[in-house]
Amino acid sequence: MKSLFGRRSAIVSVVIAAALILSGCSKSVNDSAGGASGDCGSYAIAMHAWGGYTASAQVVAEVAKKELGCTITQTTLD
């Protein structure tokens, strides 16, 4: 039983690896998810003084501005 399970998992692993290799060799390119394709709108982000939150909110704001073309308003909360 253990030998059969080991052989079966080895075969499945080889098949999955082959599928990943073949999919990596594909010539098709998905251009539908292009970056900064237009204005994504205007959003407000509340900046809390919680530990670690401010840095995370700043990263989200910068990515939204530069990569997505959004207009971001940051409001500092007390």
KOLKOL-876668 format. One record per residue: x, y, z of N, C-alpha, C in turn; chain; residue in one letter. Coordinates in steps of 0.02 Angstrom, whole numbers. Layout:
  n.east  n.north    n.up  ca.east  ca.north   ca.up  c.east  c.north    c.up  chaine  residu
       X        Y       Z        X         Y       Z       X        Y       Z       A       A
...
***
This chain:
  n.east  n.north    n.up  ca.east  ca.north   ca.up  c.east  c.north    c.up  chaine  residu
      41      -60       0        0         0       0      43       63       0       A       M
      96       63      42      139       121      45     176      131     -20       A       K
     197       77     -52      231        81    -116     185      108    -170       A       S
     122       87    -169       74       111    -218      60      185    -210       A       L
      53      207    -147       41       278    -134     101      320    -155       A       F
     161      297    -141      222       333    -160     229      338    -235       A       G
     214      284    -270      218       283    -343     165      330    -373       A       R
     105      328    -345       51       370    -371      67      444    -360       A       R
      93      462    -302      109       533    -290     168      555    -333       A       S
     214      509    -348      269       526    -392     244      540    -463       A       A
     197      500    -486      169       509    -553     130      575    -556       A       I
      91      589    -506       53       651    -504     100      711    -502       A       V
     154      706    -464      203       760    -461     235      773    -528       A       S
     252      720    -564      283       728    -630     233      759    -679       A       V
     171      738    -677      120       767    -722     110      841    -707       A       V
     107      860    -644       98       930    -626     158      971    -648       A       I
     218      945    -637      279       981    -657     280      990    -733       A       A
     261      939    -770      260       944    -843     209      996    -866       A       A
     151      997    -834      100      1047    -852     124     1118    -838       A       A
     159     1128    -783      186      1194    -768     239     1215    -817       A       L
     282     1168    -836      335      1183    -885     304     1201    -952       A       I
     255     1161    -974      223      1174   -1038     184     1240   -1038       A       L
     153     1257    -983      116      1320    -980     164     1379    -980       A       S
     223     1370    -954      273      1423    -955     302     1435   -1024       A       G
     298     1385   -1068      324      1390   -1136     272     1417   -1185       A       C
     214     1433   -1161      160      1457   -1204     178     1524   -1235       A       S
     156     1535   -1297      171      1597   -1332     117     1650   -1320       A       K
      61     1631   -1293        7      1680   -1284      22     1726   -1224       A       S
       2     1789   -1231       13      1838   -1179     -54     1869   -1162       A       V
     -68     1876   -1099     -131      1906   -1077    -120     1981   -1067       A       N
    -143     2021   -1116     -136      2093   -1112    -197     2127   -1082       A       D
    -247     2088   -1062     -308      2119   -1037    -300     2150    -968       A       S
    -248     2131    -932     -237      2158    -864    -180     2208    -864       A       A
    -180     2254    -912     -128      2304    -916    -132     2354    -860       A       G
     -76     2381    -839      -75      2429    -784     -89     2500    -807       A       G
    -116     2540    -764     -129      2611    -775    -166     2624    -839       A       A
    -219     2586    -851     -257      2593    -913    -306     2651    -911       A       S
    -313     2685    -855     -359      2741    -852    -366     2766    -781       A       G
    -408     2816    -774     -420      2846    -709    -467     2800    -669       A       D
    -446     2781    -610     -487      2735    -570    -534     2772    -523       A       C
    -530     2838    -522     -576      2876    -480    -540     2909    -421       A       G
    -580     2933    -375     -555      2969    -317    -575     2931    -254       A       S
    -527     2921    -209     -538      2883    -148    -507     2920     -89       A       Y
    -537     2910     -30     -511      2939      32    -486     2882      77       A       A
    -427     2891     106     -399      2841     152    -390     2875     219       A       I
    -418     2845     271     -411      2871     339    -345     2845     367       A       A
    -303     2890     392     -238      2872     419    -243     2870     495       A       M
    -250     2809     522     -253      2799     595    -182     2797     622       A       H
    -174     2810     686     -108      2810     718     -92     2741     747       A       A
    -122     2689     722     -110      2621     747     -43     2597     723       A       W
     -11     2555     764       55      2528     746      53     2488     682       A       G
      91     2508     633       95      2473     569      42     2492     519       A       G
     -13     2521     541      -67      2538     496     -47     2595     450       A       Y
     -13     2646     477        4      2704     438      49     2686     379       A       T
      98     2643     391      142      2622     336     104     2583     283       A       A
      61     2539     304       22      2499     256     -25     2544     216       A       S
     -57     2591     248     -102      2637     213     -64     2681     164       A       A
      -4     2700     182       37      2741     137      58     2701      75       A       Q
      74     2638      84       92      2595      27      32     2587     -19       A       V
     -26     2575       9      -87      2568     -32    -100     2632     -70       A       V
     -92     2689     -38     -104      2754     -70     -55     2765    -128       A       A
       8     2751    -117       59      2761    -170      48     2715    -229       A       E
      32     2652    -216       19      2605    -271     -43     2626    -310       A       V
     -94     2647    -275     -155      2670    -309    -142     2731    -352       A       A
    -100     2776    -328      -84      2837    -366     -42     2821    -428       A       K
      13     2785    -417       62      2775    -471      43     2720    -520       A       K
      17     2665    -495        3      2608    -538     -68     2609    -568       A       E
    -116     2636    -531     -185      2633    -553    -212     2700    -576       A       L
    -176     2754    -563     -198      2820    -584    -254     2850    -542       A       G
    -260     2828    -480     -314      2852    -436    -295     2919    -405       A       C
    -345     2956    -385     -336      3016    -345    -351     2998    -273       A       T
    -300     3003    -230     -307      2982    -160    -304     3042    -114       A       I
    -351     3046     -68     -352      3096     -16    -340     3060      51       A       T
    -287     3082      87     -272      3051     151    -295     3097     207       A       Q
    -333     3069     254     -358      3107     311    -330     3078     375       A       T
    -293     3118     413     -264      3095     476    -317     3098     531       A       T
    -326     3043     566     -374      3040     621    -337     3042     687       A       L
    -367     3075     736     -336      3080     802    -356     3022     846       A       D
***
